[in-house]
Every structure is written in structure tokens, then in C-alpha cells.
Amino acid sequence: MSAVLEVSGLKTHFFTHAGVVKAVDGVDFTVSKGEIMGLVGESGSGKSITGFSIIGLIDPPGRIVEGSIKFNGEEIANAKEERLQGLRGNRISMIFQDPMMTLNPVLRVDTQMIEAILAHESVSKQTAWERSRDALGLVGIPSPEERLRAYPHQLSGGMRQRVAIATAFLNKPDLIIADEPTTALDVTIQAQIIHEAQKLTKQTGTAMIWITHDLAVVAGLAERISVMYAGRIVEQGGIDDVIDRPLHPYTVGLLGSVPTANRRGKRLFQIEGMTPNMLDLPRGCAFGPRCHARTDACGEQPLIKDIDERSLRCFNPQRAAEAVK
């Protein structure tokens, strides 16, 4: 399959009075046409900033300082704002965790969805309205005609999120970046959204990056997974390989803390310590202070290496996995 997105050596740093925050520090991945890639990690790992970097929504004091972002072969890292505006909402869409980052509180839903279509296509207003209505139905909104006439404040939080998701699907983009889009939804609607996302990628060839902390969601949705920690991808591979046989101790810890992965009555596994201060990262491997299998070698920064058809950033993968088990 052809690559829709190629991210190479991406570094996005924030220059604050307290120091430089290396929110994204050398990230590499590729997303192919029709593929869903899960980007997983704790809060503060850099996964959302990676998504914002791709779509060009990094505000000062942050900026992309190094690396390449190729979208359909075109370099868009630090591209001009005019070019990025032509891509956003058209060829690249983003679903935010907070739907009010997408919706304007003073405009009706139909006005916003119709504008999203007419900004990029020359179709009649009636056609745009019908597409908006159908998109709302696609994400499980009852009485879509009535919801189109509503203002965002008249909808529940979950309903607003579904409107935001429907808006992202409107123009059938080449790439959708979904930043924890189902967090506010109940499990029934969450399952429906995931099903529709999978169907969309198969029907239209849309590529998708699904950013989440929920490994259970990714396991049933994505084909590949990238696990982030402290601004770097520490493990990357096929979803079955990583879920069934994780090699990085952080991935093992994340999976061990999922309730369904534990026997009834057994204590959940807990990753010791706290996420590091991004202004003062530990020397060497950032996960080292929390790792069960730390050795003297971990005082240096591990390089990415390929093991069993996956990329890994760890000196002692097998030993680490056994130690956590």
C-alpha cells in the first residue's frame, strides 16, 4: 500500500522560561492508505503534540525544530499557513478530545457543517445539507434533521463529540487524526464509532491515526501500534505482535494494568513511579528509573533497533518482559 503519511525524525520543542520541553523528540512512523495506526501512551507522553505537529497547530513557544512530515509525498513540516489551511478539514481532518475545539458555540450545527463542505467543494447548499444529515446519521445521532438546527450548547457532551466526528468525515479526507475522540462517549456509541471508522477506512482508503491511552480500544481497531513515552516511540509493530508479546517494559506495564488482562482476584500490575519531568529528563533511557529490568547500560540513550518485525527502543527487551511478568 502507498504511504499517505511519512513522519521521520520529528522533533517539536517548547521554549519556555524554565527551559526547553522536548515534547516530541525524534518520532518516526508511516501510515498507509486505508490503515489505522494506534498511537498509545500516558498523558504527557507527546502523542497529542505529534498529531498537532502533523496538522500544523503548534503555537508559540512551541515549534517543529527538526524532522520531516510528508503527506502524499509533499513535505508539510513548517509549511506556509495558506497551504495548511487548504489541507485542514479537506485532505487532513482532526477529531479533538474536546468537541468545542471543533464547534463554534454561536453557530447552528447545520451552518458549521455546510461551511466545512462549501469551503473546499463547489456543490449546492442543499447537497451539502444532505451530506451533513447523512454524516450525523452515520455516527448514531437520532433525528439528524432536528440536530442540524440545534446550537452546540443544546446538545449533550457526547452528542457534541459525535457531531465533531461526523464533521471530520464530511469531505472523505486522506488522513484523519483522532485525538481520544470516544473518551466522553458510552461504550455502545464508542463501539459504533469504532465500527464506522473501520468501515470508512476500508471503503475510501482513508488513513487514520487513533491517539489514545486505552489499549482495549486500539486492540480492536488498529492494524499497527506505536507506543510513546516521554516524547519518543519506544515500541512499534503489528497490533497482534505487540499486544500478544510485548517486548518493551513500558508496553508490558501498560498491558498488565488493563483489568481484562488479569485473572479474577489478582492485583493489577502497577508501573512504579511517575512520568518524568519533561524539563529534566533522566540521563539515558527515560523509562529507566521506573523499569524492573534496568541495567548499567540503561544510563545511555537506547537506539531504535528492529526485533521480530517491530521497532524497539530498549537495551534488554526479553529480560525486561520476563521481569515484569
WOURNOR-V349214 format. One record per pair of residues at least 4 apart in sequence whose C-alpha atoms are under 8 Angstrom apart, sorted by sequence separation. I is the first residue (numbers start at 0). J is the second residue. D is the distance in whole Angstrom. If there is no record, write none. Layout:
BEGIN
I,J,D  I,J,D
END
This chain:
BEGIN
14,18,6  15,19,6  30,34,6  40,44,6  45,49,6  46,50,7  47,51,6  48,52,6  49,53,6  50,54,7  51,55,6  52,56,6  57,61,6  58,62,7  69,73,5  70,74,6  74,78,7  78,82,7  79,83,6  80,84,6  81,85,6  82,86,7  83,87,6  85,89,7  86,90,5  87,91,5  88,92,5  94,98,8  97,101,8  98,102,6  99,103,7  106,110,6  107,111,7  108,112,6  109,113,6  110,114,6  111,115,6  112,116,7  113,117,6  114,118,6  115,119,7  116,120,6  117,121,6  122,126,6  123,127,6  124,128,6  125,129,6  126,130,6  127,131,6  128,132,6  129,133,6  130,134,6  131,135,6  132,136,6  133,137,6  134,138,7  135,139,7  136,140,5  142,146,7  143,147,6  144,148,7  145,149,7  149,153,6  150,154,7  154,158,6  155,159,6  156,160,6  157,161,6  158,162,6  159,163,6  160,164,6  161,165,6  162,166,6  163,167,6  164,168,7  165,169,6  168,172,7  184,188,6  185,189,6  186,190,6  187,191,6  188,192,6  189,193,6  190,194,6  191,195,6  192,196,6  193,197,6  194,198,6  195,199,6  196,200,6  197,201,6  198,202,6  199,203,6  200,204,5  201,205,7  213,217,7  214,218,6  215,219,7  216,220,6  217,221,5  227,231,5  228,232,6  236,240,7  237,241,6  238,242,6  239,243,6  240,244,6  241,245,5  246,250,7  247,251,6  248,252,6  249,253,6  250,254,6  251,255,6  252,256,6  253,257,7  256,260,8  257,261,7  261,265,6  275,279,7  276,280,6  281,285,6  283,287,8  286,290,6  293,297,6  294,298,8  297,301,7  305,309,5  306,310,6  315,319,6  316,320,6  317,321,6  318,322,6  319,323,6  320,324,6  14,19,5  15,20,7  30,35,7  51,56,5  52,57,6  57,62,6  69,74,4  70,75,7  78,83,7  86,91,6  87,92,6  88,93,7  95,100,7  99,104,7  106,111,7  117,122,7  122,127,7  135,140,6  136,141,7  149,154,7  154,159,6  184,189,6  199,204,7  200,205,5  227,232,4  228,233,7  236,241,6  239,244,8  240,245,7  241,246,7  245,250,6  246,251,7  255,260,6  261,266,8  275,280,6  280,285,6  288,293,8  305,310,5  306,311,7  13,19,6  14,20,6  30,36,7  40,46,7  51,57,6  57,63,8  68,74,6  69,75,6  87,93,8  95,101,7  102,108,8  140,146,8  199,205,7  200,206,6  211,217,8  226,232,6  227,233,6  235,241,8  245,251,6  254,260,7  255,261,7  261,267,7  275,281,8  281,287,8  287,293,6  304,310,6  305,311,6  12,19,7  13,20,5  39,46,7  67,74,7  68,75,6  69,76,7  94,101,8  117,124,8  136,143,6  200,207,8  217,224,8  225,232,6  226,233,6  227,234,7  281,288,8  303,310,6  304,311,5  12,20,6  13,21,7  38,46,7  67,75,8  68,76,5  75,83,8  103,111,8  135,143,6  151,159,6  167,175,7  181,189,6  209,217,8  225,233,8  226,234,5  303,311,5  304,312,6  12,21,5  13,22,7  48,57,8  67,76,6  102,111,7  225,234,6  226,235,6  258,267,7  303,312,5  11,21,6  12,22,6  66,76,8  117,127,7  133,143,8  225,235,4  257,267,8  275,285,7  287,297,6  302,312,6  303,313,8  10,21,7  11,22,6  12,23,7  52,63,7  113,124,7  116,127,6  132,143,6  181,192,8  224,235,6  225,236,7  256,267,5  287,298,8  301,312,6  302,313,7  10,22,8  11,23,5  12,24,8  132,144,6  209,221,8  223,235,7  224,236,6  234,246,8  242,254,7  255,267,7  256,268,5  301,313,6  10,23,5  11,24,7  63,76,7  223,236,6  224,237,6  234,247,6  255,268,5  256,269,6  284,297,6  301,314,6  9,23,7  10,24,4  63,77,7  113,127,5  223,237,4  224,238,6  233,247,7  255,269,8  283,297,6  284,298,6  9,24,6  10,25,5  53,68,7  112,127,8  113,128,6  132,147,7  222,237,6  223,238,5  283,298,4  284,299,6  8,24,8  9,25,5  10,26,7  112,128,8  164,180,7  222,238,5  234,250,7  252,268,7  272,288,8  273,289,8  282,298,6  283,299,4  284,300,5  8,25,4  9,26,5  221,238,7  224,241,7  252,269,7  253,270,8  272,289,6  282,299,7  283,300,4  284,301,6  297,314,7  7,25,7  8,26,5  9,27,7  113,131,7  140,158,7  252,270,6  271,289,6  282,300,8  283,301,7  296,314,7  7,26,6  8,27,6  109,128,7  112,131,6  270,289,7  271,290,8  6,26,7  7,27,4  160,180,7  218,238,7  6,27,5  7,28,7  55,76,8  140,161,7  160,181,8  218,239,8  249,270,8  5,27,8  6,28,5  22,44,7  23,45,6  53,75,8  55,77,7  109,131,7  139,161,8  5,28,6  6,29,6  22,45,5  53,76,7  55,78,8  138,161,6  160,183,8  197,220,7  292,315,7  5,29,5  52,76,8  138,162,8  160,184,8  218,242,7  226,250,7  4,29,6  5,30,7  23,48,7  3,29,8  4,30,5  22,48,7  23,49,7  135,161,8  138,164,8  157,183,6  292,318,6  293,319,8  2,29,7  3,30,6  4,31,7  88,115,7  135,162,6  138,165,6  156,183,7  157,184,5  193,220,7  292,319,5  2,30,6  3,31,5  55,83,7  137,165,7  157,185,8  291,319,7  2,31,4  3,32,6  54,83,7  284,313,8  290,319,8  1,31,6  2,32,6  89,119,6  135,165,6  175,205,7  177,207,7  179,209,7  292,322,6  0,31,6  1,32,6  134,165,5  173,204,7  174,205,6  175,206,6  176,207,6  177,208,6  178,209,6  179,210,5  291,322,6  292,323,8  0,32,6  134,166,7  171,203,7  173,205,5  174,206,5  175,207,5  176,208,5  177,209,5  178,210,5  179,211,5  291,323,6  54,87,7  172,205,6  173,206,6  174,207,6  175,208,6  176,209,6  177,210,6  178,211,7  179,212,8  85,119,8  131,165,8  134,168,7  171,205,7  174,208,8  176,210,8  131,166,8  134,169,7  11,48,8  54,91,7  249,286,7  11,49,8  108,146,7  109,147,5  131,169,7  54,93,8  108,147,5  109,148,6  130,169,7  214,253,8  107,147,7  108,148,6  109,149,8  214,254,7  11,52,7  25,66,8  107,148,6  108,149,6  249,290,8  107,149,6  108,150,6  215,257,8  248,290,7  107,150,4  108,151,7  214,257,8  248,291,8  106,150,6  107,151,7  248,292,8  15,60,7  105,150,7  106,151,8  229,274,8  13,59,8  14,60,5  104,150,7  105,151,8  229,275,7  13,60,5  14,61,6  104,151,6  13,61,4  103,151,7  104,152,7  229,277,7  12,61,6  13,62,7  102,151,7  139,188,7  11,61,7  12,62,6  11,62,6  12,63,6  115,166,8  11,63,4  12,64,7  139,191,7  10,63,6  11,64,6  116,169,7  138,191,7  9,63,7  10,64,6  11,65,7  108,162,8  112,166,6  115,169,8  116,170,7  138,192,6  10,65,5  9,65,6  10,66,6  229,285,7  8,65,7  9,66,4  112,169,8  138,195,7  228,285,8  8,66,4  9,67,6  98,156,8  137,195,7  228,286,8  7,66,6  8,67,6  9,68,7  6,66,8  7,67,5  99,159,8  6,67,6  7,68,7  98,159,6  102,163,7  5,67,8  6,68,5  98,160,5  101,163,6  5,68,6  6,69,6  97,160,7  4,68,7  5,69,5  247,311,7  4,69,6  5,70,7  98,163,6  246,311,8  247,312,7  3,69,8  4,70,5  247,313,6  3,70,6  4,71,6  3,71,5  4,72,8  95,163,8  248,316,7  2,71,7  3,72,8  94,163,7  247,316,5  251,320,6  94,164,6  246,316,5  246,317,6  248,319,5  252,323,7  236,308,7  237,309,7  247,319,7  248,320,6  251,323,7  94,167,6  236,309,4  246,319,7  247,320,7  93,167,6  235,309,6  236,310,6  246,320,6  92,167,5  234,309,7  235,310,5  245,320,7  248,323,7  92,168,8  234,310,6  235,311,7  233,310,8  234,311,5  233,311,6  234,312,6  88,167,7  233,312,5  90,170,8  92,172,7  232,312,8  233,313,7  89,170,6  90,171,8  91,172,6  94,175,7  88,170,7  89,171,8  90,172,4  91,173,6  92,174,6  93,175,6  94,176,6  95,177,7  96,178,5  89,172,6  90,173,5  91,174,5  92,175,5  93,176,5  94,177,5  95,178,5  96,179,5  88,172,8  90,174,6  91,175,6  92,176,6  93,177,6  94,178,6  95,179,7  96,180,5  91,176,8  93,178,7  95,180,6  96,181,8  94,180,6  96,182,7  50,176,6  50,178,8  47,178,6  32,173,8  35,197,8  47,210,7  46,210,7  35,200,8  34,200,7  33,200,5  33,201,6  3,173,7  33,203,7  34,204,8  38,208,7  42,212,8  3,174,7  33,204,4  34,205,7  35,206,6  36,207,6  37,208,6  38,209,6  39,210,6  40,211,7  41,212,6  32,204,5  33,205,5  34,206,5  35,207,5  36,208,5  37,209,5  38,210,5  39,211,5  40,212,5  32,205,6  33,206,5  34,207,6  35,208,6  36,209,6  37,210,6  38,211,6  39,212,5  32,206,5  33,207,8  35,209,7  37,211,7  39,213,7  31,206,6  39,214,7  30,206,7  30,207,8  30,208,8  37,217,6  46,227,7  45,227,7  44,227,6  45,228,7  37,221,6  44,228,5  45,229,7  46,230,8  35,220,7  36,221,5  37,222,8  39,224,7  44,229,5  45,230,5  35,221,5  36,222,6  37,223,6  38,224,6  39,225,6  40,226,6  41,227,8  43,229,7  44,230,5  45,231,8  34,221,8  35,222,6  36,223,5  37,224,5  38,225,5  39,226,5  40,227,5  41,228,7  44,231,8  34,222,7  35,223,7  36,224,6  37,225,6  38,226,6  39,227,6  40,228,6  36,225,7  38,227,7  3,206,7  26,230,8  25,230,8  26,231,6  27,232,8  23,229,8  24,230,5  25,231,6  26,232,6  22,229,7  23,230,4  24,231,6  22,230,5  23,231,6  21,230,7  43,274,8  22,277,7  21,277,7  20,277,6  21,278,8  20,278,5  19,278,6  18,278,6  17,278,8
END
